[in-house]
């Protein structure tokens, strides 16, 4: 995602921004005009050197490192953006608001696709409503690409983060209160019909940052319920569910014991790993095995599709109104990037709107729905091939690039 963001910035900022990739691997992948510097976000001195002189920094990192990156940006006096903190990290990051205010810096948490696009579309849908009682965020994605060898698990995003989303208890906001529900709770699963070619798929409640901020942002408009659900190809979900139920998403190491090796008079393997698999984290083993798999080779053109949907319910003129907004992303979006553009491009868009003054500078820590004006943001989404469709009480309105 970071590579997509860097390319988008280099291509669309028209010279208004110098783009620097700060990373441990120092790979710019041949992006014209993009400079690289070494950086280890877990090393304070390394982070300090990398961010010196930065005007804004975008953390495209595993979410567990968000707080470190955010504190580094604060020390450097740079504005900060990231792709989301999976609810719990986001709530910790919100506590840095006074420090960012004092520093005169602005942080926008979770400005990817989900969270990010969904948050802004929720504000856009609610613009004419007097009250907002429900906001439901949904993601549906399918991969119709023909592969020479079908990958057993075709992860499009960070494996580690997606496993957390489906393995950890999920946050919901119901009856005006936050609550946690079990991971992959069948009582939370619903069937949703998205526009073709995604079609009808089942979606599950998973842990996400939209639920951390939208209830706060709509707190003065009568909000009672906020949920997030997502679904993918049925085969992928079945395999992912099996791994979670088997315990292979567990990030903590299993208890180590002499086990089978001791009983059979054999020494344990070098490095402390046991022959029966104990003493290791199942997730670490799973990710290592996934990394060994060959990259999938497609037959013909990619055919991945994703729909980001918000359903906002409220009242207007004493009448209950439901506004459904879809952001549709296909394989040609982003000049051929495909659905990943909906996560990689929004941080680039937000930084450029901030540079251009379309996002007013407000020191502090904010969710996307609190500070990003919907119309210029949607305009930039559509420039990159993402279509936005809004339906109000059965009537469809198509937004067009300006």
Phi, psi and omega in degrees: 000323178298323178295321179296317179299314182297317179298317182296318178298314182295325185277325191250351184279352175053044175079002181280347183223135169272123186260126180234129173265118177253111188204157179293328183273341178055047180249117176264353178054037175071023179285117183300134175079005181258127180262152178238146173224150179287145179200131170243110187294341179276354180251111185303318181293319179296317179295321181296316179296319184292324187266356178301125179088358181288140174272322177213151177229137179248118180270103174255075190228162165307135192301338180297339180266002185302317184295322177297314180296322181294318178293326176295319177296319179299315180296324181280351183072033182251148171294158189223139174220152174212182185260004177125154184239018177051053174067292188293315178294321178302318180295324176293321182292325180301334182291348179275005183305313180299322181294320178290325177298314181296326183278349182075023182248158183241132176240134176241115186266126173077060179244065170246231176268303180219099004283165177133268179304315181300319181298316181291321179295329177296317177296318180298318180294330184269004190298329182255008182267140179280325175229154177230114183259331182220141170225120179242126181253132185224143175229129175232130183220142176222156177237107180263010180295140174270127183247147174294318173230114184290125179294138180296330176217103184270075180288127175266343182237187180303123180300314183300315181293316182296324176297319177298318182302321184266347183257333183271152176306143185264143178271138172225160175238109184225143181054034177077015181222150174282144177209161177245139177240154182299150176298138178053036178295118182299338178288342180265347184284133177226159175264133182231138176260113176263164175301150176297148008268006178294311176071205185274120176221161175272141179238145181246149172288124179228163182291125183206161187278342178305321183290339180284330188246325184300320176300327178286318183292328179257018185299331182267009181240017173090021184296136180236337185212133174221129179225161171227132176221149177216155179210152181230194177306138182305320181296318179298315181296319179299316181291319179296317178299318179299315180297318180295313182294329178286342179098007183282356174267000182293120183277346182270148181292142174287154179301138180269141178210168178297323171055212187298324184299317181290321182295328183263011175074019179254150176284145174298152178301155179301148178092359176090351179289137183268151181296331180270007173090353181285163182086001180238157176276123181305322181296320178300319178295316181299313182295321178298321179291321178296323180295336181281342183290144177293151178295137180295141179248121183275154172254111183086199186279149174300148181218059177261140183223146179215143175234127173256123186231136168243138174241115184243126179243140179191201181232144175219122181060033180080001183249140177288129182233138174242124180245119179250127180236129177246137168249114186257129184229124181243187186293340181268354181298148179066031180067031179102000176296321182091197186301338179296342179297333182287345173261321184284327185280324184305321176296323177297316179299314183297317179299318182290325174294327177291318177299318183278357178084002178284338165257110180297139180289117179229097180306139182136191180241126189226154167273157183304321184292345183272338189227346184264118179292127187298318190295309177296329179293313178296322176305316182287327174300313184290329174301333182261015173087015176261121182269138178242126182236131180240135178236128179238115178050044176088352179264136181260137174231124180262130173273145183237149175301145179267000000 
